[in-house]
Amino acid sequence: MTGADSTETGDMTLATRPVMVLRHRRLYGVAMGLLVIMNVYSTGWAVIELLVVLQVWPQGLWNWDAYGFFASLNWQQEVAFYSSLVLSWACVWLMLRRSAMTVPAFLLSFILYRVDSLILSTNVLFNGIAGFPTFGPILVFQLLLTTLIINLWAEDVLDRDQFWKKKR
């Protein structure tokens, strides 16, 4: 191509570079926002559980038995949930660093969250609270977030070599 606006740099022209940078910023912002929203939601459940364990959660605050529900959870479900939560918050830190390690960390967090959901689906008390109607929207939310994170990695917004570069 010829002309000042179309000087080629790799596979992208200078004319399209600002558009791509703006697109990457928007995708990054949406992904980060969704990740934080998901983490705040999950952390909210962890806080409720902590308050129940400490026996400071008010009885009858909601129309379900919080004490009975959290007492009915098994250790496998707890490990899956809290591991997913820790990994998900680590993903926020990795995203802030623009690290490609966000992709495997988030995928592992996603799998652990799904394991948690699968175990919860067998809990009679959970199905009485919200149960399956909450699975669909959360799954769609997580799949959208997965797509955004992988897209950011594929477009080199998340740095693939960050952990292997030597400091100068």
HELIX and SHEET records of a PDB file:
HELIX    1   1 ALA A    4  SER A    6  5                                   3    
HELIX    2   2 ARG A   17  VAL A   53  1                                  37    
HELIX    3   3 ALA A   66  ALA A   71  1                                   6    
HELIX    4   4 TRP A   75  LEU A   96  1                                  22    
HELIX    5   5 THR A  102  LEU A  120  1                                  19    
HELIX    6   6 VAL A  124  ILE A  129  1                                   6    
HELIX    7   7 PHE A  132  ALA A  154  1                                  23    
SHEET    1   A 2 GLU A   8  THR A   9  0                                        
SHEET    2   A 2 MET A  12  THR A  13 -1                                        
END                                                                             
